Amino acid sequence: MPPKATRKHRSKKGWMHEHVNDHWVQEAKRLGYRSRAAFKLRELAERDALLRTGMTVVDLGSAPGSWSQVLRERVGSSGLIVAVDILPMDPIPGVAFIQGDFRDDPTLQALEAALGGRRVDLVVSDMAPNLSGIASADQARAIYLGEVALEFAGRWLQPGGDLVIKAFQGAGFPEFQREMQGHFEKTYARKPKSSRDRSPELYLVGKGFGRA
């Protein structure tokens, strides 16, 4: 059996080869998106009629910014996009960025100021946990991130607003999906074409907040 370090090197080399030759990575570069994740939101938006001109949108876990780029394209100059992340994000024209934890009061105060009294039409969250390699722990962290995003949306969405949350199939997912269904008129589980086949990620789309 090859040494562990050698196997890890081969695995990383294989991932890099796949990444460089990935159709969606190449498309992202061609169109100027910061990551291939842009196409996930584009597909979700088209399938579930999520975006329209003039909307107010909050992008949670926004770095590096590909979802904010798509939002800027679709919402237009009359809309308002506020992006929030603990990590830094390079500026995007027309996007207000707040660096901080959206669960903390200073960040929430900055968000409230950026919204200027507006209620939010759409909350999107592409947040994922830093993977530890321990499947049960990683799944628990992913469910927790979904729960805090749902709680955030419950505080800021206007009646009839929509929510998109990244989730992962596994322990706790059915319960979280049912919890989300209790807040929206319709809830869908989506697997975008640009999501890697082997990935357990799904996106939960809630339509019509407060109408369940």
C-alpha positions, 0 to 999 in steps of 0.5 A, spaced: 500 500 500 502 506 498 504 511 503 499 516 506 502 522 504 503 519 497 496 517 496 494 524 499 498 527 493 495 523 488 488 525 490 490 532 490 493 532 484 487 528 481 482 534 484 486 539 481 486 536 474 479 535 474 478 542 477 482 545 471 478 541 466 471 542 469 466 545 464 463 550 469 470 552 472 472 554 464 465 558 463 466 562 470 473 564 467 470 566 460 464 570 463 468 573 469 465 570 475 469 569 481 467 561 482 463 556 478 458 557 484 455 562 480 452 557 475 448 554 481 444 560 483 443 562 475 440 555 475 436 556 481 434 563 479 431 561 473 427 554 475 424 558 481 423 565 478 427 568 484 430 574 481 427 580 478 429 587 477 429 592 483 429 587 489 432 587 495 437 581 497 442 579 502 447 574 500 450 570 506 457 567 506 458 571 500 465 570 499 469 570 494 463 573 491 460 569 485 453 569 487 453 577 489 455 578 481 449 574 479 445 578 483 448 584 481 446 582 474 439 580 475 437 585 480 439 591 476 441 598 479 434 599 482 435 593 487 439 593 493 444 587 494 448 587 501 453 581 502 455 579 508 461 574 510 466 573 516 472 573 510 474 579 506 471 579 499 474 584 493 469 589 492 463 588 487 460 595 484 453 596 486 454 591 492 454 593 499 459 588 503 459 587 510 465 583 513 463 580 520 459 574 523 451 575 521 449 573 528 453 578 532 450 585 533 455 590 530 454 586 524 446 586 524 447 593 526 451 595 519 446 590 515 440 594 518 443 601 516 445 598 509 438 596 508 435 603 510 429 600 513 427 596 507 425 589 508 428 583 504 425 580 498 430 574 498 435 571 502 441 566 499 446 562 503 451 558 500 455 557 506 458 550 508 462 548 514 470 547 514 470 540 513 474 536 518 473 529 515 469 527 520 462 526 516 458 526 522 461 532 525 461 536 518 454 534 517 452 537 524 455 543 522 452 544 515 445 543 518 447 548 524 449 553 518 442 552 515 438 553 521 442 560 523 440 562 515 433 560 516 433 564 523 436 570 520 431 569 514 425 569 519 427 576 522 429 580 515 424 577 510 418 580 508 411 576 507 412 572 501 419 573 500 424 567 498 430 563 501 435 559 498 440 555 503 445 550 501 444 543 505 447 536 505 444 530 504 445 526 511 443 526 518 438 531 520 437 533 513 429 531 513 428 534 519 431 541 517 427 540 510 420 539 514 422 545 519 423 550 513 417 547 510 413 550 516 415 557 514 414 557 506 408 556 502 412 551 497 419 548 499 423 545 493 430 541 494 434 542 488 440 539 485 443 544 480 447 541 474 453 545 475 453 541 482 458 535 482 455 529 481 459 526 487 457 532 492 451 531 497 449 538 496 442 540 495 439 547 495 433 548 499 428 553 496 423 556 500 417 560 496 412 565 499 415 566 506 409 566 512 404 563 507 405 556 510 
